[in-house]
Amino acid sequence: MTSKGERDTWADVDWDAESATFDDEPDHGLRDPAVREAWSARLRGWLPRAPSDVLDLGCGTGSLSLLASEQRHRVTGVDLSPRMVDRARAKLAGRDAVFLVGDAAAPPVGEQRFDVVLVRHVLWALPDPERALRNWRGLLRPGGRLVLIEGLWGTVSPVGISADRLTALLTPLMRDVRMERLSDEALLWGREVEDERFAVVAVV
């Protein structure tokens, strides 16, 4: 479990300032065609085949939103950083996508409901992950799914959330919970990694 101090450090990051270089990380900008295709292939397995409404929380500059849009999904992205949202809007200009500035834990989407809530590397840093998961479940239509990409980053003093903890939090909320380990998929990260990285797909 992440300590309050670690979450506070994450919360103190100036994400508007970080937006200028955010896409420099291979798994953020997806500029390498091989890394991009690796993420695209994963999304094809996690998202419905038919065009669906996808809510991308903590969307950053919109790289996963773009992949989902290319797969014919309708995307709504939410991020706390206005500059991240500006970059996402530019990246998906002309596509069936809307981007909003707001809190990923309680996104400003009103009564709208979605087929998929997609969240990458956000849950672990929230002050109340269990409450966020309940909120996200409430945003899903019947038969909808949560797609959560998380991990324990670092091997000496790791920060994040473990697959076991996330699965335990989801089990009372969702009908079906499936975990996929991603640590061995070097193409996703642009390099070999030794820490714990995974995705959980959970269906209402």
C-alpha positions as CSV (number, residue, x, y, z in Angstrom):
1,M,0.0,0.0,0.0
2,T,1.2,3.5,-0.8
3,S,2.0,5.7,2.1
4,K,0.4,9.1,2.5
5,G,3.8,10.8,2.0
6,E,4.4,9.1,-1.3
7,R,0.9,10.1,-2.5
8,D,1.5,13.7,-1.4
9,T,4.8,13.8,-3.3
10,W,2.9,12.6,-6.4
11,A,0.2,15.2,-5.8
12,D,2.8,18.0,-5.5
13,V,4.0,17.4,-9.1
14,D,3.3,20.3,-11.4
15,W,1.7,18.4,-14.2
16,D,1.2,21.5,-16.3
17,A,4.9,21.9,-16.3
18,E,5.5,18.2,-16.9
19,S,3.2,18.3,-19.9
20,A,5.9,19.7,-22.1
21,T,8.1,16.6,-21.7
22,F,5.5,14.0,-20.7
23,D,5.5,12.3,-24.1
24,D,9.3,11.8,-24.0
25,E,8.8,8.6,-22.0
26,P,8.4,5.7,-24.5
27,D,5.1,4.5,-22.8
28,H,3.7,8.0,-22.6
29,G,4.2,9.4,-26.0
30,L,4.1,6.1,-27.9
31,R,6.4,7.7,-30.5
32,D,8.2,4.4,-31.3
33,P,6.1,2.5,-33.7
34,A,6.9,-0.8,-32.0
35,V,5.8,0.5,-28.5
36,R,2.8,2.1,-30.1
37,E,1.7,-1.1,-31.7
38,A,2.3,-3.1,-28.5
39,W,-0.1,-0.8,-26.6
40,S,-2.6,-0.8,-29.5
41,A,-2.6,-4.6,-29.5
42,R,-3.3,-4.7,-25.7
43,L,-6.1,-2.2,-26.0
44,R,-7.7,-4.3,-28.8
45,G,-7.8,-7.2,-26.2
46,W,-9.1,-5.1,-23.3
47,L,-11.7,-2.9,-25.1
48,P,-14.9,-4.1,-26.7
49,R,-14.8,-5.0,-30.4
50,A,-17.8,-2.9,-31.3
51,P,-17.5,0.9,-31.1
52,S,-18.0,1.9,-27.5
53,D,-18.0,4.9,-25.1
54,V,-14.6,5.0,-23.3
55,L,-13.8,7.2,-20.3
56,D,-10.0,7.7,-20.1
57,L,-9.2,9.0,-16.6
58,G,-5.9,10.7,-15.9
59,C,-5.6,10.8,-19.7
60,G,-2.5,12.9,-19.7
61,T,-1.7,14.0,-23.3
62,G,-4.2,11.5,-24.7
63,S,-1.9,8.8,-26.1
64,L,-4.2,5.9,-25.1
65,S,-7.3,8.0,-26.0
66,L,-5.9,8.3,-29.5
67,L,-5.3,4.5,-29.8
68,A,-8.9,3.9,-28.6
69,S,-10.2,6.4,-31.1
70,E,-8.3,4.8,-33.9
71,Q,-10.1,1.6,-32.9
72,R,-13.5,3.4,-33.5
73,H,-14.3,4.1,-29.9
74,R,-15.9,7.4,-28.7
75,V,-13.6,8.8,-26.1
76,T,-14.0,11.2,-23.2
77,G,-10.8,12.1,-21.4
78,V,-10.3,13.7,-18.0
79,D,-7.2,15.1,-16.5
80,L,-6.5,17.5,-13.6
81,S,-3.9,19.4,-15.7
82,P,-5.3,22.0,-18.2
83,R,-2.1,21.8,-20.2
84,M,-2.3,18.0,-20.5
85,V,-5.9,18.4,-21.6
86,D,-4.8,21.0,-24.2
87,R,-2.2,18.6,-25.6
88,A,-4.8,15.8,-25.7
89,R,-7.3,18.0,-27.5
90,A,-4.6,18.8,-30.1
91,K,-3.6,15.2,-30.5
92,L,-7.2,14.1,-31.2
93,A,-8.4,17.1,-33.1
94,G,-11.1,16.2,-35.6
95,R,-11.9,12.9,-33.8
96,D,-14.9,11.8,-31.8
97,A,-13.3,12.7,-28.5
98,V,-14.0,15.2,-25.7
99,F,-11.5,16.2,-23.1
100,L,-12.4,17.8,-19.7
101,V,-10.3,19.3,-16.9
102,G,-11.2,17.5,-13.6
103,D,-10.4,15.1,-10.9
104,A,-10.0,11.5,-12.1
105,A,-11.4,10.2,-8.8
106,A,-14.7,12.0,-9.3
107,P,-14.8,13.0,-13.0
108,P,-17.1,15.8,-14.1
109,V,-19.3,13.8,-16.5
110,G,-22.7,14.3,-14.9
111,E,-25.2,11.5,-15.6
112,Q,-23.2,10.2,-18.6
113,R,-22.4,6.4,-18.5
114,F,-19.7,4.5,-20.3
115,D,-18.9,1.0,-21.6
116,V,-15.3,1.3,-20.4
117,V,-13.5,3.2,-17.7
118,L,-9.8,3.2,-18.7
119,V,-7.2,4.3,-16.1
120,R,-3.4,4.0,-16.3
121,H,-1.0,4.7,-13.5
122,V,-3.5,6.9,-11.5
123,L,-5.3,4.7,-8.9
124,W,-2.2,4.1,-6.7
125,A,-1.7,7.9,-6.1
126,L,-5.3,8.6,-5.1
127,P,-5.9,9.2,-1.4
128,D,-8.8,6.7,-1.3
129,P,-8.5,4.1,-4.0
130,E,-11.5,2.1,-2.7
131,R,-13.8,5.1,-3.0
132,A,-12.5,5.9,-6.5
133,L,-13.2,2.3,-7.6
134,R,-16.7,2.6,-6.3
135,N,-17.2,5.9,-8.2
136,W,-15.8,4.4,-11.4
137,R,-18.0,1.4,-11.1
138,G,-21.0,3.7,-10.9
139,L,-20.0,5.3,-14.2
140,L,-20.4,2.0,-16.1
141,R,-23.4,0.7,-18.0
142,P,-24.6,-2.8,-17.4
143,G,-21.9,-5.2,-18.7
144,G,-19.3,-2.4,-18.7
145,R,-15.7,-2.9,-17.7
146,L,-12.9,-1.2,-15.8
147,V,-9.5,-1.4,-17.5
148,L,-6.8,-0.5,-14.9
149,I,-3.1,-0.5,-15.7
150,E,-1.1,-0.2,-12.5
151,G,2.1,-1.5,-10.8
152,L,4.7,-1.4,-8.1
153,W,7.5,0.7,-9.6
154,G,11.0,0.3,-8.4
155,T,12.6,-2.7,-6.7
156,V,14.4,-1.1,-3.7
157,S,11.6,1.1,-2.3
158,P,8.7,0.4,-4.6
159,V,5.7,2.7,-4.9
160,G,2.3,1.9,-6.3
161,I,-0.3,-0.7,-5.8
162,S,0.1,-4.5,-6.0
163,A,-2.0,-6.8,-8.2
164,D,-3.1,-8.7,-5.2
165,R,-4.4,-5.5,-3.4
166,L,-6.1,-4.2,-6.5
167,T,-7.8,-7.5,-7.2
168,A,-9.0,-7.7,-3.5
169,L,-10.5,-4.2,-3.8
170,L,-12.3,-5.0,-7.0
171,T,-13.7,-8.5,-6.1
172,P,-16.6,-7.2,-4.0
173,L,-17.5,-4.6,-6.6
174,M,-17.3,-6.5,-9.9
175,R,-18.7,-9.7,-11.4
176,D,-15.5,-10.8,-13.1
177,V,-11.9,-9.7,-12.4
178,R,-9.0,-10.8,-14.6
179,M,-5.4,-9.8,-14.1
180,E,-2.6,-9.8,-16.8
181,R,1.0,-9.4,-15.9
182,L,2.9,-6.9,-18.1
183,S,6.4,-6.8,-16.5
184,D,7.8,-9.2,-19.2
185,E,6.4,-7.1,-22.1
186,A,9.4,-4.9,-22.8
187,L,7.9,-3.4,-25.8
188,L,5.2,-1.7,-23.7
189,W,7.8,0.2,-21.7
190,G,10.4,0.7,-24.4
191,R,12.9,-1.3,-22.2
192,E,13.2,-4.3,-20.0
193,V,11.7,-3.8,-16.5
194,E,12.1,-5.8,-13.3
195,D,9.3,-4.3,-11.2
196,E,5.6,-5.4,-11.0
197,R,3.5,-4.0,-13.8
198,F,0.0,-5.4,-14.7
199,A,-3.4,-4.7,-16.0
200,V,-6.8,-5.7,-14.4
201,V,-9.9,-6.0,-16.5
202,A,-13.1,-6.2,-14.4
203,V,-16.6,-6.5,-15.7
204,V,-19.8,-5.3,-13.9
